[in-house]
Amino acid sequence: MFVDWPLDQLRDYLPTRTEPDDFDDFWAGTLAQARAAESTARFEPVDAGLATVRVYDVTFPGFAGQPVRGWFLLPRDATGPLPCVVEFLGYGRGRGLPHEWLTWSAAGYAHLVMDTRGQGSNGSMVGATPDPDPTGLPQTPGFMTRGITDPQHYYYRRVFTDGVRAVDAARSHPAVDPDRVVVAGISQGGGIAIAVSGLVDGLAGVMPDVPFLCHHRRATEITNEQPYAELVTYLKTHRESVQRVFDTLGYFDGVNLASRASAPALFSVALMDAICPPSTVFAAYNHYAGTAKEITVWPYNGHEGGAAFQQRRQLDWLRDRLGAPAAI
């Protein structure tokens, strides 16, 4: 069933943004600290058993220079420099194995898949990046409330910074055209993509599918589904911390980060999605500052969204903007 307002109302939904006064300084300082780390991305060739794709095991410096893992895939016989898709992962998923990530390289793009720190043990795709947690403060099981009483120590400060540095790593590879880098992701990955779009200049495109991490307060008020329910459980226990928690989340809300983005964007939303309710997605989309933006609406789908149909939409959308990706 539909879980939110009618589509006409969603298209007009432009909630007032609530953000800290030092929002831009917070992120400028965070990224300057990360980029000051004295290390560079490493791309180590691996034999993944694939005949048409070259695969590299990537390690790049993320938040505070901490190592972040990933996969980098290239069409084996393509001539570059190539446009590159930097992809972020859904909640709980890790980078998995290289053969699980063949769509973009098969289409002729370079493709960097970023492992999400601390995740990759949810029974699906394995992860390889630890998350050094500096506080050890109480949290609800999961990642949403890790360090949530202090924006300096909040989990997604580290993850969003990793995402920015993943773009830096992709741009550093000689096979990649640094002016044709696109960020993408589903659910949590879509939320990270929105965040990166607001923190990185010169992206060629942004493709957030059914994005998570947007308009947190409304999400806690209209859905009982995880992962937003982690916030509800935390606040149910830490009754005195409601304002403090939402003050922290103001630095990480996709609505605020979208307002600073400028790249062309292709969003998607599903009207039966109780995990990332449509009004939270439209809040970010309607505040997205890039003028070349569009959103695909899947009326009878839940959090799976358009799945392969949306991916085909992305292939066409990128080709329209970037041209044929590779000469083989």
C-alpha positions as CSV (number, residue, x, y, z in Angstrom):
1,M,0.0,0.0,0.0
2,F,1.0,3.6,-0.4
3,V,2.9,4.7,2.8
4,D,3.0,8.5,2.5
5,W,1.3,11.5,0.9
6,P,-0.2,11.5,-2.7
7,L,2.3,12.1,-5.4
8,D,1.2,15.7,-6.2
9,Q,1.8,16.6,-2.6
10,L,5.1,14.9,-2.5
11,R,6.3,16.8,-5.6
12,D,5.6,20.1,-3.8
13,Y,7.1,19.1,-0.4
14,L,9.8,21.6,0.5
15,P,10.3,21.4,4.3
16,T,12.2,24.1,6.1
17,R,15.9,23.1,6.4
18,T,17.3,23.0,9.9
19,E,21.1,23.0,9.9
20,P,23.9,24.1,12.3
21,D,25.4,27.6,11.9
22,D,28.9,26.1,11.4
23,F,27.7,23.4,8.9
24,D,30.1,24.5,6.1
25,D,33.1,25.1,8.5
26,F,32.5,21.6,10.0
27,W,32.7,19.9,6.7
28,A,35.6,22.1,5.3
29,G,37.6,21.2,8.4
30,T,36.7,17.5,8.3
31,L,37.8,17.2,4.6
32,A,40.9,19.3,5.0
33,Q,42.0,16.9,7.9
34,A,41.3,13.9,5.7
35,R,43.2,15.2,2.7
36,A,46.2,16.1,4.8
37,A,46.9,12.4,5.4
38,E,50.2,11.5,3.9
39,S,49.2,8.5,1.9
40,T,47.8,7.8,-1.6
41,A,45.4,5.3,-3.1
42,R,46.9,1.9,-4.0
43,F,45.5,-0.2,-6.8
44,E,46.7,-3.8,-6.7
45,P,45.8,-6.1,-9.6
46,V,44.0,-9.3,-8.7
47,D,43.0,-12.4,-10.6
48,A,39.3,-12.5,-10.2
49,G,38.7,-15.1,-12.9
50,L,37.2,-12.6,-15.3
51,A,38.3,-12.5,-19.0
52,T,36.9,-9.1,-20.0
53,V,37.5,-7.0,-16.9
54,R,40.7,-5.9,-15.1
55,V,40.2,-5.9,-11.4
56,Y,42.2,-4.0,-8.7
57,D,42.0,-4.4,-5.0
58,V,41.9,-0.7,-3.8
59,T,43.0,0.8,-0.5
60,F,42.7,4.5,-0.1
61,P,43.0,7.0,2.8
62,G,39.6,7.9,4.1
63,F,38.5,9.7,7.3
64,A,41.6,10.9,9.2
65,G,43.7,8.9,6.7
66,Q,42.3,5.6,7.9
67,P,42.5,2.9,5.2
68,V,39.3,2.1,3.3
69,R,39.0,-0.8,0.9
70,G,37.2,-1.2,-2.4
71,W,37.2,-2.7,-5.9
72,F,38.2,-1.0,-9.0
73,L,37.1,-2.5,-12.3
74,L,38.1,-1.5,-15.9
75,P,37.0,-2.9,-19.3
76,R,40.0,-4.9,-20.2
77,D,40.6,-3.5,-23.7
78,A,39.1,-0.1,-23.3
79,T,41.1,3.0,-24.2
80,G,41.0,5.8,-21.7
81,P,40.7,8.0,-19.9
82,L,37.3,6.7,-19.0
83,P,34.3,8.1,-17.2
84,C,34.0,6.5,-13.8
85,V,31.1,5.5,-11.6
86,V,31.9,5.6,-7.9
87,E,29.4,3.4,-6.1
88,F,28.3,3.3,-2.4
89,L,26.6,0.4,-0.7
90,G,23.3,-0.3,1.0
91,Y,23.1,-0.6,4.8
92,G,25.0,-3.6,6.1
93,R,26.6,-4.6,2.8
94,G,30.3,-4.8,2.2
95,R,32.2,-4.7,-1.1
96,G,31.6,-8.4,-1.7
97,L,33.5,-10.1,-4.6
98,P,34.5,-8.5,-7.9
99,H,32.2,-10.6,-10.1
100,E,29.2,-9.2,-8.2
101,W,29.9,-5.8,-9.8
102,L,30.0,-6.2,-13.6
103,T,27.4,-3.9,-14.9
104,W,29.3,-0.6,-15.2
105,S,32.5,-2.1,-16.6
106,A,30.5,-4.2,-19.0
107,A,29.0,-0.9,-20.2
108,G,32.5,0.6,-20.7
109,Y,32.9,2.6,-17.6
110,A,35.6,2.5,-14.9
111,H,33.9,1.5,-11.7
112,L,35.1,2.0,-8.1
113,V,33.1,0.2,-5.4
114,M,33.7,1.6,-1.9
115,D,33.5,-0.7,1.1
116,T,31.5,0.8,3.9
117,R,33.6,0.9,7.1
118,G,32.4,-1.5,9.8
119,Q,29.7,-3.1,7.6
120,G,29.5,-6.2,5.5
121,S,28.3,-8.8,8.0
122,N,24.5,-8.8,7.3
123,G,24.4,-12.2,5.6
124,S,24.8,-10.9,2.1
125,M,28.0,-9.2,0.9
126,V,31.2,-9.4,2.9
127,G,33.1,-6.3,4.0
128,A,36.8,-5.6,4.6
129,T,37.1,-2.2,6.2
130,P,37.1,-1.7,10.0
131,D,35.7,1.3,11.7
132,P,37.9,2.5,14.6
133,D,35.3,3.9,17.0
134,P,36.9,6.6,19.1
135,T,34.2,6.8,21.8
136,G,32.7,3.5,22.7
137,L,29.5,5.4,23.9
138,P,26.2,3.5,24.2
139,Q,24.3,3.0,21.0
140,T,21.4,1.1,19.6
141,P,22.6,-2.1,17.7
142,G,23.4,-1.0,14.2
143,F,25.2,2.1,12.9
144,M,22.7,4.9,13.0
145,T,23.4,5.9,16.6
146,R,27.2,5.2,16.8
147,G,28.6,8.4,18.4
148,I,25.3,10.3,17.8
149,T,25.6,12.7,20.7
150,D,28.7,14.4,19.2
151,P,29.0,15.3,15.5
152,Q,32.8,15.1,15.7
153,H,32.4,11.4,16.6
154,Y,29.3,10.4,14.6
155,Y,29.7,7.4,12.4
156,Y,28.5,9.1,9.2
157,R,31.1,11.8,9.6
158,R,33.6,9.1,8.9
159,V,31.5,7.4,6.1
160,F,30.7,10.6,4.2
161,T,34.4,11.6,4.4
162,D,35.3,8.1,3.0
163,G,32.9,8.8,0.2
164,V,34.6,12.1,-0.7
165,R,38.0,10.4,-0.6
166,A,36.7,7.6,-2.8
167,V,36.1,10.2,-5.5
168,D,39.6,11.6,-4.9
169,A,41.0,8.0,-5.3
170,A,39.1,7.4,-8.6
171,R,40.2,10.7,-10.0
172,S,43.8,9.9,-9.2
173,H,43.9,6.8,-11.4
174,P,45.4,7.4,-14.9
175,A,42.6,5.4,-16.6
176,V,39.9,7.8,-15.2
177,D,38.9,11.1,-16.7
178,P,38.6,13.3,-13.5
179,D,36.0,15.5,-15.1
180,R,33.6,12.6,-15.8
181,V,33.2,11.0,-12.4
182,V,29.6,10.1,-11.3
183,V,28.5,8.9,-7.8
184,A,25.7,6.4,-7.3
185,G,24.1,4.1,-4.7
186,I,21.0,2.5,-3.5
187,S,19.4,3.2,-0.1
188,Q,22.3,4.0,2.3
189,G,24.5,4.2,-0.9
190,G,22.1,6.8,-2.3
191,G,22.3,8.8,0.9
192,I,26.1,8.7,0.7
193,A,26.0,9.8,-2.9
194,I,23.8,12.8,-2.0
195,A,26.3,13.7,0.8
196,V,29.3,13.5,-1.6
197,S,27.4,15.5,-4.2
198,G,27.2,18.4,-1.7
199,L,30.8,18.1,-0.6
200,V,32.7,17.6,-3.9
201,D,32.9,20.0,-6.8
202,G,32.9,19.1,-10.5
203,L,31.0,15.8,-10.4
204,A,29.5,14.8,-13.8
205,G,26.4,13.2,-12.3
206,V,24.7,11.9,-9.2
207,M,22.4,8.8,-9.1
208,P,20.7,8.3,-5.7
209,D,18.2,5.4,-5.7
210,V,15.5,5.3,-2.9
211,P,18.0,7.2,-0.8
212,F,18.4,6.7,3.0
213,L,19.7,9.3,5.5
214,C,17.4,12.1,4.4
215,H,15.0,14.2,6.6
216,H,15.6,12.0,9.7
217,R,13.1,13.6,12.0
218,R,10.1,13.0,9.6
219,A,11.3,9.4,9.0
220,T,11.2,8.7,12.7
221,E,7.7,10.0,12.9
222,I,6.1,8.0,10.0
223,T,7.9,4.6,9.8
224,N,8.7,1.8,12.2
225,E,11.0,0.1,9.8
226,Q,14.8,-0.3,10.3
227,P,17.2,1.4,10.1
228,Y,15.3,4.6,11.1
229,A,13.8,2.6,14.0
230,E,17.3,2.5,15.5
231,L,16.9,6.2,16.2
232,V,13.5,5.7,17.7
233,T,14.9,3.0,20.0
234,Y,17.8,5.1,21.1
235,L,15.5,8.1,21.8
236,K,13.0,5.9,23.6
237,T,15.9,5.0,26.0
238,H,17.8,8.3,26.1
239,R,14.8,10.5,26.6
240,E,16.8,13.6,27.5
241,S,18.8,13.5,24.3
242,V,16.2,14.2,21.6
243,Q,17.4,17.7,20.7
244,R,21.0,16.8,21.0
245,V,20.5,13.9,18.6
246,F,18.8,15.9,16.0
247,D,21.3,18.7,16.4
248,T,24.0,16.2,15.4
249,L,21.9,14.8,12.5
250,G,21.7,18.3,11.1
251,Y,25.3,18.0,9.9
252,F,24.5,14.8,8.0
253,D,20.9,15.2,6.7
254,G,20.7,14.6,3.0
255,V,18.3,17.6,2.7
256,N,21.0,20.0,3.9
257,L,23.8,18.4,1.8
258,A,21.6,18.3,-1.3
259,S,21.1,22.0,-1.0
260,R,24.8,22.4,-1.8
261,A,25.0,20.1,-4.8
262,S,25.3,21.3,-8.4
263,A,25.8,18.2,-10.6
264,P,23.1,16.8,-12.8
265,A,21.1,14.2,-10.8
266,L,18.8,11.2,-11.5
267,F,16.9,10.3,-8.3
268,S,14.5,7.4,-7.8
269,V,11.7,6.9,-5.3
270,A,9.2,4.1,-4.6
271,L,5.7,5.1,-3.3
272,M,5.3,1.9,-1.3
273,D,8.7,2.2,0.4
274,A,8.2,2.1,4.2
275,I,12.0,1.9,4.8
276,C,12.9,5.2,3.1
277,P,9.5,6.9,2.9
278,P,8.8,8.9,-0.2
279,S,8.4,12.3,1.6
280,T,12.0,11.9,2.9
281,V,13.3,11.3,-0.6
282,F,11.3,14.2,-2.1
283,A,12.5,16.5,0.7
284,A,16.1,15.9,-0.5
285,Y,15.2,15.9,-4.2
286,N,13.2,19.2,-3.9
287,H,16.1,20.9,-2.1
288,Y,18.7,19.5,-4.5
289,A,20.4,22.6,-5.9
290,G,21.5,21.3,-9.2
291,T,19.1,22.5,-11.9
292,A,19.5,19.5,-14.2
293,K,17.7,17.0,-12.0
294,E,14.9,14.4,-12.5
295,I,13.3,11.7,-10.4
296,T,11.9,8.4,-11.5
297,V,8.8,7.4,-9.6
298,W,8.0,3.7,-9.0
299,P,4.4,3.7,-7.8
300,Y,3.9,0.0,-6.9
301,N,7.3,-0.8,-5.5
302,G,8.7,-0.9,-2.0
303,H,12.4,-0.4,-1.0
304,E,13.6,-2.5,-4.0
305,G,12.6,0.5,-6.1
306,G,13.1,0.1,-9.8
307,A,16.0,-2.4,-9.4
308,A,17.1,-3.5,-12.9
309,F,14.6,-1.2,-14.6
310,Q,16.2,1.8,-12.8
311,Q,19.7,0.6,-13.7
312,R,18.7,0.5,-17.3
313,R,17.4,4.1,-16.9
314,Q,20.8,5.0,-15.5
315,L,22.6,3.5,-18.4
316,D,20.6,5.6,-20.8
317,W,20.9,8.8,-18.6
318,L,24.7,8.5,-18.4
319,R,25.1,7.9,-22.1
320,D,23.0,11.0,-22.9
321,R,25.3,13.1,-20.6
322,L,28.7,11.5,-21.1
323,G,28.5,10.0,-24.5
324,A,29.8,6.5,-25.4
325,P,32.0,5.6,-22.4
326,A,34.8,3.6,-24.0
327,A,36.3,2.6,-27.3
328,I,37.1,-1.1,-27.3
